[in-house]
Amino acid sequence: MAPRTPRAHSGSGRDEALPPSETLWRESLRLFKRDRLAVLGAWVLALLLVTALLGKTLTEWVIVFDPSVVRLPEKFLPPLSPASNVDIHPDDRPFGGIYVLGTDELGRDVFARMLQGAFVSLSIGFIAVGISLVIGIVLGGLSGFYGNVKFGVITVDTLIMRLTDVMLCFPTFFLILTVVALLPPSIYNIMVVIGLTGWMGTARFVRAEFLALRKLDFVVAATSIGAPDRRVIFSHMVPNAMAPVLVSATIGVATAILTESGLSFLGFGVQPPYATWGNILADGKGFIFDAPWLFFIPGFAILIVVLAFNVVGEGLREALNPKLRTR
Amino acid sequence: MRAFILRNVLQRLLLLFIVSILAHSVIHLAPGEPSAVDPSNPRMKPEDIAKIRAAFHLDDPLYVQYVYWMRDLMSGELKSFKDSQPVLEKIWRRFLNSLPLFLCATLLVWTLAFPIGIQAAIRRGAVYDRTTTVVAYTLISVPGFFLAYLVILWVVNTFGVPVIGLKTFGMEHADALFRTMDRIWHLVIPSLIFASGGVAVLSRYIRSQMLEVIGHDYVRTARAKGATEDTVIYRHALRNALLPFVTMFGLLLPGLIGGSVIIEQIFAWPGLGRLGYEAILARDFPVILTLNFIAAVLTLAGTFLSDILYAVVDPRIRTGLQGDA
């Protein structure tokens, strides 16, 4: 990855003979756009982000959709059924007087619960991945940059890589399940545990990138003009090591959402009053014949969102792959 | 080569030791005591709890408990907290149930993923490639139990056959042929579900490996000398694309425990994953720890196996080792 040169022209692609005529990110964006599936996935994710933020706003701060209202006379209503005027208190009527996605076994509005769950599910994914990214980048960076420093009898590199090997020995899902089951039920425990068991890949990527980058000219140049390590690492090496990290982070969010739904299925997921798509789905499995929408709506929602994350991740992998550059 | 193997084994034994200490401390430091599983039981008097705690060494310091655990595990005397059955025997019985499921799924993964991935690479960009891409991504992205429920509903509604459990209840006195067929039929659906994710991931991986290899000079040379397309693909390209997959054989082993908790739970399959889940629910520390220990042994054995296989298959690594030793 060459240091970025300023763009000569705003119109890209005119100077095919001079390869670095566009910035790294602009070029990656162009490559990304070639993959129509990935672009579609990116739009889905943008929509999801808006939905999650709107959901947080409308279910917690300005309560338009209240996911916690229990209306026992109105339970198991199929999607798009109108709310009754006589059976329930006027304050309990859903927004617009209609249950867009039906109601569940307690007469709660599934649409409101899905809105609330969008934010919770997404924040589980993002925070878990955030934790594993921080650990992975710090350990991988230490190992790649200060790997030769002796620490007693063993080098820092050996120490960190053996720790990574130790963590890889645990069967991940079983470990997560064990810890989540033993700890008191809390949404933060789930995020932290998923994060703490998922950093090994990132650490290995970052280490490999750092080892390769250390020998490159621009890093050697920065070191030779006397830039402090902190500056060499954070402004020269980290940005250039981000490509594989970004890809694994995108796919990591997808995995975290799936893990949460798996935990919910086994009864160790996020506990009420929080709704997540995983626990709506896990609760809905008991009513698969009586109220199929309780099962299919969250199921397909998770499928689509995780699919979007995976497709975007793969699209990024292709777009950031240096082998495909300047074609 | 011998020095390489010896060093590898010693390193892995050290890792295993650290893993076992870590697992032991995580489990014992977490709140949730085995003696507190049933606090509302009126027949549990404080002195009973004290008796239980003493019997399981729960009041000793952690390192003493660790030594007890290791001693009992090695001598095969380790007893479950829940029912005082020998742990190793329990695990062995469940292992025998898990094994056919695991073997069947593994076989499906490796026999399906290769043709699918190779075809997708050859027909890059065609309808076949795009269809398998979408299907593979969908299988990777679907929550496992959601897919399992859909398939169960479909199979039961369409074919009207039971799919849950190891065998149909009440078939014990049937003919051996029918019993075998019943067992096989019960095996099909769980192993298909178990394998679906693996097929998707592996076929994508094979596709990208093939695409990488197909662009190389020696493939062009093979084409140029007039070899038929099949020879080019299967003799020249595939052989070189296979190299990374040698390592994956070894990495499959630990899936025996970790990968099957949800599937075995859905299909009421009395295997290792379910044993682990039940042990977690009952705070049955010896079983949890031993399962974890076995998983670690399998992982380490798997990576060891793949290192050796790599050295056997790839001449570059082999010569490097000979120079080393």
Boltz contact constraints between the chains, C-beta under 6 A:
constraints:
  - contact:
      token1: [A, 165]
      token2: [B, 15]
      max_distance: 6.0
  - contact:
      token1: [A, 166]
      token2: [B, 15]
      max_distance: 6.0
  - contact:
      token1: [A, 166]
      token2: [B, 18]
      max_distance: 6.0
  - contact:
      token1: [A, 166]
      token2: [B, 19]
      max_distance: 6.0
  - contact:
      token1: [A, 169]
      token2: [B, 19]
      max_distance: 6.0
  - contact:
      token1: [A, 169]
      token2: [B, 296]
      max_distance: 6.0
  - contact:
      token1: [A, 169]
      token2: [B, 299]
      max_distance: 6.0
  - contact:
      token1: [A, 171]
      token2: [B, 254]
      max_distance: 6.0
  - contact:
      token1: [A, 171]
      token2: [B, 257]
      max_distance: 6.0
  - contact:
      token1: [A, 171]
      token2: [B, 258]
      max_distance: 6.0
  - contact:
      token1: [A, 171]
      token2: [B, 295]
      max_distance: 6.0
  - contact:
      token1: [A, 173]
      token2: [B, 258]
      max_distance: 6.0
  - contact:
      token1: [A, 174]
      token2: [B, 258]
      max_distance: 6.0
  - contact:
      token1: [A, 174]
      token2: [B, 276]
      max_distance: 6.0
  - contact:
      token1: [A, 178]
      token2: [B, 280]
      max_distance: 6.0
  - contact:
      token1: [A, 181]
      token2: [B, 280]
      max_distance: 6.0
  - contact:
      token1: [A, 182]
      token2: [B, 30]
      max_distance: 6.0
  - contact:
      token1: [A, 182]
      token2: [B, 32]
      max_distance: 6.0
  - contact:
      token1: [A, 183]
      token2: [B, 30]
      max_distance: 6.0
  - contact:
      token1: [A, 258]
      token2: [B, 143]
      max_distance: 6.0
  - contact:
      token1: [A, 261]
      token2: [B, 143]
      max_distance: 6.0
  - contact:
      token1: [A, 262]
      token2: [B, 262]
      max_distance: 6.0
  - contact:
      token1: [A, 265]
      token2: [B, 145]
      max_distance: 6.0
  - contact:
      token1: [A, 299]
      token2: [B, 146]
      max_distance: 6.0
  - contact:
      token1: [A, 302]
      token2: [B, 143]
      max_distance: 6.0
  - contact:
      token1: [A, 303]
      token2: [B, 141]
      max_distance: 6.0
  - contact:
      token1: [A, 303]
      token2: [B, 142]
      max_distance: 6.0
  - contact:
      token1: [A, 306]
      token2: [B, 141]
      max_distance: 6.0
  - contact:
      token1: [A, 307]
      token2: [B, 137]
      max_distance: 6.0
  - contact:
      token1: [A, 307]
      token2: [B, 141]
      max_distance: 6.0
  - contact:
      token1: [A, 310]
      token2: [B, 137]
      max_distance: 6.0
  - contact:
      token1: [A, 310]
      token2: [B, 140]
      max_distance: 6.0
  - contact:
      token1: [A, 310]
      token2: [B, 141]
      max_distance: 6.0
  - contact:
      token1: [A, 311]
      token2: [B, 137]
      max_distance: 6.0
